Amino acid sequence: MICSSCGKPLPTELVAFCASCGARAGGQQRAAQRSRRSPLIAFLGVGAVVLTVGIVAVPKMQRAVRQAAEVSAVQEIHAIQAAQTQYFSQFHRYAASLAELGPNLLPAELASGVKGGYKFTLQGRGGGYRVQALPVTYGKTGERTFYMDESGVVHQRIGPSPATPSDPELR
């Protein structure tokens, strides 16, 4: 064996230090072992970082998608309200269904009753109407349900049950 620092031969394999320079014997072997282990350790380290980012980032992204769908649902409820106001001014009554508001006053997708992860229903009643919006898949496309009637006040409920006029107003 040869000393890695001064290059002089070492007398036996059992020597721990070089007698000439005092350097530790076997430095090259240990460095070779470390370099063979390094890719595995690096791979495990990168894997741990990716896993940590996934654990933190994915739920935040899912929450952001749900919140965006909820905001969109409220905007669609206001679009239905605007269409109802226009319908009332033309026919002196409110529409009884989304299909009745149809392609002239509402986009076809909204008039079909499902848009942006929410299911919308419109029910005409006497001299008024009510609109409800429920997530298509509770917990995935939304965590809140919404209600609005001819008063124009949107009510919300956290949970899968439909919102009602007695639920808190959306602010």
Backbone as CSV, one residue per row, in Angstrom:
resi,resn,N_x,N_y,N_z,CA_x,CA_y,CA_z,C_x,C_y,C_z
1,MET,0.840,-1.159,0.000,0.000,0.000,0.000,0.898,1.239,0.000
2,ILE,0.446,2.324,-0.634,1.214,3.570,-0.764,0.445,4.682,-0.059
3,CYS,1.185,5.575,0.624,0.576,6.715,1.315,-0.023,7.655,0.277
4,SER,-1.273,8.075,0.518,-1.955,8.943,-0.440,-1.445,10.376,-0.386
5,SER,-0.774,10.769,0.698,-0.281,12.141,0.811,1.127,12.306,0.256
6,CYS,2.064,11.442,0.743,3.462,11.637,0.335,3.917,10.654,-0.735
7,GLY,3.141,9.587,-0.971,3.473,8.638,-2.024,4.485,7.580,-1.618
8,LYS,4.932,7.546,-0.382,5.906,6.545,0.069,5.183,5.248,0.405
9,PRO,5.875,4.092,0.220,5.236,2.812,0.528,5.051,2.640,2.038
10,LEU,3.934,2.030,2.392,3.648,1.716,3.792,4.037,0.256,4.027
11,PRO,4.626,-0.058,5.191,5.171,-1.402,5.399,4.129,-2.527,5.381
12,THR,2.962,-2.371,5.962,1.967,-3.443,5.972,0.578,-2.836,5.807
13,GLU,-0.384,-3.726,5.630,-1.772,-3.287,5.474,-2.376,-2.863,6.809
14,LEU,-1.773,-3.250,7.918,-2.349,-2.974,9.223,-1.931,-1.620,9.785
15,VAL,-1.111,-0.883,9.074,-0.639,0.421,9.538,-1.758,1.442,9.349
16,ALA,-2.027,2.217,10.398,-3.103,3.195,10.340,-2.621,4.550,9.840
17,PHE,-1.315,4.896,10.096,-0.781,6.200,9.689,0.568,6.015,9.012
18,CYS,0.915,6.922,8.100,2.211,6.915,7.419,3.276,7.420,8.395
19,ALA,4.385,6.696,8.480,5.461,7.090,9.388,6.166,8.344,8.896
20,SER,6.152,8.624,7.597,6.861,9.772,7.045,6.096,11.080,7.226
21,CYS,4.804,11.090,6.857,4.054,12.359,6.876,2.922,12.386,7.893
22,GLY,2.574,11.240,8.463,1.512,11.192,9.469,0.111,11.127,8.890
23,ALA,0.006,10.999,7.577,-1.324,10.927,6.948,-1.976,9.587,7.259
24,ARG,-3.241,9.562,7.231,-3.999,8.346,7.503,-3.828,7.373,6.343
25,ALA,-3.572,6.128,6.656,-3.369,5.107,5.623,-4.732,4.674,5.085
26,GLY,-4.799,4.242,3.818,-6.026,3.732,3.215,-6.970,4.822,2.777
27,GLY,-6.537,6.044,2.635,-7.388,7.166,2.233,-8.019,6.967,0.880
28,GLN,-7.272,6.346,-0.050,-7.796,6.151,-1.390,-8.934,5.127,-1.389
29,GLN,-8.778,4.071,-0.584,-9.823,3.061,-0.531,-11.111,3.655,0.050
30,ARG,-10.969,4.423,1.130,-12.168,5.019,1.739,-12.827,6.019,0.782
31,ALA,-12.037,6.789,0.066,-12.595,7.738,-0.897,-13.331,6.997,-1.996
32,ALA,-12.796,5.861,-2.430,-13.459,5.077,-3.466,-14.785,4.528,-2.947
33,GLN,-14.806,4.070,-1.676,-16.043,3.576,-1.101,-17.079,4.698,-0.987
34,ARG,-16.614,5.893,-0.573,-17.537,7.025,-0.465,-18.102,7.390,-1.831
35,SER,-17.279,7.377,-2.871,-17.763,7.767,-4.190,-18.747,6.738,-4.736
36,ARG,-18.603,5.454,-4.350,-19.571,4.448,-4.782,-20.893,4.626,-4.039
37,ARG,-20.870,5.066,-2.813,-22.088,5.264,-2.036,-22.793,6.575,-2.399
38,SER,-22.083,7.541,-2.861,-22.642,8.869,-3.109,-23.847,8.868,-4.043
39,PRO,-23.843,8.160,-5.187,-25.026,8.187,-6.056,-26.275,7.646,-5.355
40,LEU,-26.119,6.591,-4.566,-27.267,6.035,-3.866,-27.810,7.031,-2.847
41,ILE,-26.922,7.642,-2.091,-27.346,8.633,-1.098,-27.978,9.836,-1.785
42,ALA,-27.397,10.275,-2.885,-27.950,11.408,-3.625,-29.340,11.068,-4.156
43,PHE,-29.491,9.853,-4.696,-30.792,9.427,-5.217,-31.839,9.404,-4.106
44,LEU,-31.478,8.865,-2.962,-32.408,8.830,-1.830,-32.754,10.241,-1.355
45,GLY,-31.758,11.115,-1.356,-31.999,12.509,-0.950,-32.953,13.213,-1.902
46,VAL,-32.744,13.030,-3.205,-33.623,13.645,-4.203,-35.023,13.069,-4.082
47,GLY,-35.110,11.763,-3.883,-36.423,11.132,-3.707,-37.159,11.695,-2.509
48,ALA,-36.445,11.913,-1.416,-37.072,12.469,-0.214,-37.585,13.885,-0.466
49,VAL,-36.813,14.677,-1.198,-37.235,16.050,-1.502,-38.480,16.037,-2.391
50,VAL,-38.485,15.191,-3.414,-39.642,15.109,-4.311,-40.885,14.655,-3.548
51,LEU,-40.725,13.676,-2.682,-41.839,13.193,-1.882,-42.377,14.283,-0.962
52,THR,-41.488,15.025,-0.337,-41.896,16.109,0.556,-42.651,17.192,-0.213
53,VAL,-42.135,17.570,-1.369,-42.811,18.583,-2.183,-44.193,18.081,-2.596
54,GLY,-44.287,16.809,-2.970,-45.577,16.242,-3.354,-46.569,16.238,-2.213
55,ILE,-46.103,15.911,-1.038,-46.984,15.866,0.130,-47.507,17.250,0.464
56,VAL,-46.692,18.274,0.281,-47.092,19.642,0.620,-47.842,20.305,-0.534
57,ALA,-47.352,20.160,-1.756,-47.886,20.921,-2.884,-49.207,20.385,-3.418
58,VAL,-49.375,19.074,-3.486,-50.580,18.514,-4.098,-51.846,18.919,-3.338
59,PRO,-51.904,18.789,-2.008,-53.124,19.239,-1.322,-53.409,20.728,-1.500
60,LYS,-52.360,21.539,-1.527,-52.573,22.977,-1.735,-53.135,23.238,-3.123
61,MET,-52.645,22.502,-4.120,-53.139,22.681,-5.477,-54.603,22.234,-5.566
62,GLN,-54.934,21.111,-4.933,-56.313,20.633,-4.944,-57.241,21.630,-4.257
63,ARG,-56.794,22.213,-3.157,-57.602,23.213,-2.452,-57.816,24.434,-3.351
64,ALA,-56.781,24.847,-4.061,-56.902,26.006,-4.961,-57.884,25.714,-6.094
65,VAL,-57.870,24.497,-6.615,-58.805,24.120,-7.681,-60.237,24.140,-7.157
66,ARG,-60.456,23.604,-5.949,-61.804,23.632,-5.348,-62.282,25.063,-5.149
67,GLN,-61.408,25.907,-4.621,-61.793,27.296,-4.374,-62.122,28.018,-5.677
68,ALA,-61.361,27.741,-6.727,-61.643,28.361,-8.029,-62.997,27.900,-8.555
69,ALA,-63.324,26.627,-8.373,-64.627,26.110,-8.815,-65.757,26.761,-8.021
70,GLU,-65.548,26.990,-6.727,-66.565,27.627,-5.900,-66.793,29.077,-6.323
71,VAL,-65.722,29.795,-6.599,-65.847,31.185,-7.065,-66.583,31.218,-8.404
72,SER,-66.236,30.282,-9.277,-66.905,30.206,-10.578,-68.392,29.904,-10.414
73,ALA,-68.735,29.030,-9.476,-70.144,28.691,-9.236,-70.933,29.929,-8.810
74,VAL,-70.359,30.742,-7.953,-71.039,31.967,-7.514,-71.217,32.922,-8.699
75,GLN,-70.202,33.013,-9.547,-70.326,33.865,-10.737,-71.442,33.364,-11.657
76,GLU,-71.563,32.050,-11.788,-72.622,31.485,-12.638,-74.006,31.742,-12.038
77,ILE,-74.093,31.706,-10.707,-75.368,32.030,-10.056,-75.766,33.470,-10.375
78,HIS,-74.798,34.361,-10.362,-75.093,35.761,-10.712,-75.470,35.892,-12.191
79,ALA,-74.880,35.059,-13.042,-75.255,35.065,-14.462,-76.703,34.596,-14.618
80,ILE,-77.097,33.593,-13.841,-78.485,33.115,-13.875,-79.423,34.221,-13.384
81,GLN,-79.016,34.931,-12.344,-79.832,36.041,-11.833,-80.016,37.108,-12.920
82,ALA,-78.936,37.457,-13.615,-79.031,38.465,-14.683,-79.949,37.979,-15.800
83,ALA,-79.847,36.696,-16.145,-80.713,36.138,-17.186,-82.174,36.152,-16.727
84,GLN,-82.417,35.858,-15.458,-83.784,35.890,-14.930,-84.360,37.306,-14.977
85,THR,-83.539,38.276,-14.649,-83.991,39.675,-14.684,-84.386,40.062,-16.110
86,GLN,-83.566,39.674,-17.066,-83.860,39.979,-18.466,-85.112,39.208,-18.927
87,TYR,-85.218,37.961,-18.534,-86.386,37.154,-18.898,-87.664,37.777,-18.324
88,PHE,-87.591,38.203,-17.067,-88.747,38.823,-16.415,-89.169,40.098,-17.144
89,SER,-88.199,40.888,-17.580,-88.536,42.138,-18.280,-89.204,41.870,-19.625
90,GLN,-88.909,40.722,-20.239,-89.517,40.395,-21.529,-90.867,39.693,-21.392
91,PHE,-90.974,38.775,-20.421,-92.169,37.914,-20.342,-93.030,38.168,-19.096
92,HIS,-92.619,39.076,-18.233,-93.352,39.445,-17.022,-93.562,38.261,-16.065
93,ARG,-92.625,37.351,-16.109,-92.577,36.226,-15.177,-91.147,35.681,-15.184
94,TYR,-90.824,34.908,-14.163,-89.504,34.283,-14.110,-89.529,32.939,-14.820
95,ALA,-88.392,32.572,-15.368,-88.270,31.255,-16.007,-88.342,30.174,-14.936
96,ALA,-88.921,29.031,-15.300,-89.099,27.940,-14.351,-87.911,26.971,-14.357
97,SER,-87.069,27.058,-15.389,-85.935,26.128,-15.483,-84.783,26.786,-16.242
98,LEU,-83.611,26.190,-16.119,-82.452,26.692,-16.861,-82.664,26.530,-18.362
99,ALA,-83.295,25.442,-18.765,-83.553,25.217,-20.187,-84.407,26.331,-20.778
100,GLU,-85.316,26.869,-19.976,-86.176,27.956,-20.443,-85.362,29.230,-20.703
101,LEU,-84.313,29.423,-19.909,-83.424,30.576,-20.148,-82.552,30.325,-21.375
102,GLY,-82.307,29.042,-21.612,-81.680,28.520,-22.813,-80.591,29.314,-23.483
103,PRO,-80.418,29.045,-24.728,-79.264,29.588,-25.439,-79.304,31.097,-25.670
104,ASN,-80.483,31.712,-25.550,-80.553,33.156,-25.792,-80.016,33.971,-24.615
105,LEU,-80.242,33.492,-23.394,-79.860,34.279,-22.224,-78.723,33.660,-21.409
106,LEU,-78.471,32.381,-21.597,-77.397,31.688,-20.860,-76.559,30.877,-21.834
107,PRO,-75.275,30.720,-21.556,-74.465,29.811,-22.376,-75.047,28.389,-22.304
108,ALA,-74.924,27.634,-23.364,-75.517,26.295,-23.448,-75.033,25.388,-22.313
109,GLU,-73.760,25.481,-21.973,-73.223,24.616,-20.918,-73.909,24.884,-19.580
110,LEU,-74.105,26.155,-19.253,-74.783,26.501,-18.007,-76.266,26.126,-18.075
111,ALA,-76.891,26.338,-19.220,-78.301,25.984,-19.386,-78.513,24.476,-19.258
112,SER,-77.461,23.686,-19.520,-77.575,22.225,-19.373,-77.613,21.819,-17.903
113,GLY,-77.132,22.683,-17.013,-77.204,22.418,-15.581,-75.894,22.018,-14.931
114,VAL,-74.860,21.744,-15.710,-73.566,21.355,-15.127,-72.473,22.198,-15.768
115,LYS,-71.703,22.865,-14.906,-70.600,23.672,-15.425,-69.558,23.856,-14.331
116,GLY,-68.303,23.689,-14.692,-67.194,23.976,-13.793,-67.191,23.176,-12.508
117,GLY,-67.663,21.928,-12.569,-67.646,21.091,-11.376,-68.847,21.269,-10.469
118,TYR,-69.820,22.052,-10.887,-71.037,22.270,-10.090,-72.278,21.913,-10.902
119,LYS,-73.301,21.454,-10.213,-74.606,21.166,-10.814,-75.564,22.273,-10.363
120,PHE,-76.175,22.926,-11.325,-77.076,24.054,-11.060,-78.522,23.633,-11.303
121,THR,-79.394,24.062,-10.418,-80.826,23.852,-10.635,-81.541,25.182,-10.447
122,LEU,-82.545,25.383,-11.268,-83.382,26.583,-11.195,-84.815,26.110,-11.096
123,GLN,-85.523,26.606,-10.098,-86.928,26.250,-9.923,-87.744,27.523,-9.808
124,GLY,-88.656,27.707,-10.747,-89.583,28.820,-10.660,-90.658,28.486,-9.642
125,ARG,-91.073,29.483,-8.884,-92.111,29.248,-7.871,-92.923,30.523,-7.712
126,GLY,-94.171,30.443,-8.014,-95.047,31.609,-7.877,-94.464,32.838,-8.553
127,GLY,-94.257,33.877,-7.789,-93.687,35.104,-8.330,-92.183,35.189,-8.132
128,GLY,-91.523,34.062,-7.957,-90.080,34.085,-7.735,-89.388,32.839,-8.272
129,TYR,-88.196,32.627,-7.818,-87.412,31.476,-8.249,-86.330,31.208,-7.208
130,ARG,-85.719,30.053,-7.328,-84.556,29.754,-6.501,-83.532,28.998,-7.338
131,VAL,-82.282,29.283,-7.071,-81.156,28.649,-7.760,-80.326,27.932,-6.704
132,GLN,-79.949,26.706,-7.004,-79.045,25.977,-6.121,-77.868,25.483,-6.938
133,ALA,-76.711,25.499,-6.292,-75.491,24.984,-6.915,-74.854,24.003,-5.941
134,LEU,-74.652,22.776,-6.415,-74.051,21.713,-5.607,-72.820,21.175,-6.328
135,PRO,-71.752,20.865,-5.601,-70.585,20.272,-6.260,-70.959,18.940,-6.914
136,VAL,-70.451,18.703,-8.100,-70.687,17.421,-8.772,-70.102,16.291,-7.935
137,THR,-68.874,16.477,-7.444,-68.225,15.503,-6.564,-67.798,16.251,-5.315
138,TYR,-68.587,16.087,-4.242,-68.282,16.817,-3.017,-66.867,16.488,-2.541
139,GLY,-66.136,17.530,-2.153,-64.768,17.368,-1.665,-63.740,17.487,-2.765
140,LYS,-64.121,17.175,-3.987,-63.182,17.278,-5.111,-63.445,18.538,-5.930
141,THR,-64.705,18.743,-6.321,-65.017,19.931,-7.127,-65.529,21.091,-6.280
142,GLY,-65.758,20.853,-5.003,-66.189,21.920,-4.118,-66.566,21.374,-2.754
143,GLU,-66.537,22.252,-1.762,-66.909,21.875,-0.399,-68.075,22.713,0.121
144,ARG,-68.569,23.614,-0.725,-69.694,24.463,-0.316,-70.819,24.329,-1.326
145,THR,-72.044,24.486,-0.824,-73.218,24.550,-1.686,-73.764,25.971,-1.596
146,PHE,-74.506,26.374,-2.622,-74.981,27.755,-2.696,-76.475,27.798,-3.022
147,TYR,-77.125,28.868,-2.546,-78.545,29.095,-2.763,-78.745,30.577,-3.038
148,MET,-79.634,30.875,-3.986,-80.025,32.258,-4.227,-81.471,32.244,-4.708
149,ASP,-82.226,33.243,-4.286,-83.590,33.390,-4.795,-83.717,34.759,-5.447
150,GLU,-84.963,35.149,-5.723,-85.193,36.418,-6.428,-84.686,37.635,-5.673
151,SER,-84.366,37.488,-4.385,-83.815,38.614,-3.615,-82.394,38.959,-4.062
152,GLY,-81.724,38.003,-4.690,-80.351,38.232,-5.158,-79.289,37.968,-4.111
153,VAL,-79.684,37.517,-2.929,-78.722,37.224,-1.861,-78.265,35.771,-1.995
154,VAL,-76.955,35.566,-2.044,-76.400,34.219,-2.152,-76.105,33.709,-0.742
155,HIS,-76.584,32.510,-0.455,-76.339,31.846,0.823,-75.418,30.662,0.569
156,GLN,-74.622,30.332,1.571,-73.671,29.234,1.415,-73.763,28.267,2.585
157,ARG,-73.421,27.014,2.318,-73.348,25.997,3.368,-72.103,25.165,3.103
158,ILE,-71.317,24.985,4.136,-70.157,24.110,4.026,-70.640,22.700,4.311
159,GLY,-70.467,21.834,3.354,-70.942,20.461,3.475,-71.714,20.066,2.235
160,PRO,-72.061,18.788,2.137,-72.736,18.316,0.923,-74.224,18.629,0.856
161,SER,-74.843,18.997,1.975,-76.284,19.298,1.975,-76.548,20.609,1.246
162,PRO,-77.669,20.692,0.526,-77.982,21.932,-0.202,-78.144,23.128,0.736
163,ALA,-77.639,24.263,0.295,-77.797,25.505,1.053,-79.258,25.940,1.004
164,THR,-79.666,26.697,2.013,-81.045,27.190,2.116,-81.014,28.676,2.458
165,PRO,-82.171,29.344,2.443,-82.202,30.768,2.808,-81.793,31.028,4.256
166,SER,-81.852,30.012,5.106,-81.471,30.203,6.505,-79.958,30.063,6.736
167,ASP,-79.217,29.638,5.699,-77.761,29.544,5.828,-77.126,30.930,5.732
168,PRO,-75.885,31.070,6.184,-75.229,32.385,6.160,-75.101,32.944,4.738
169,GLU,-75.191,34.261,4.683,-74.989,34.940,3.396,-73.524,34.852,2.986
170,LEU,-73.314,34.777,1.703,-71.969,34.818,1.149,-71.511,36.274,1.153
171,ARG,-70.380,36.537,1.705,-69.876,37.927,1.744,-68.607,38.045,0.980
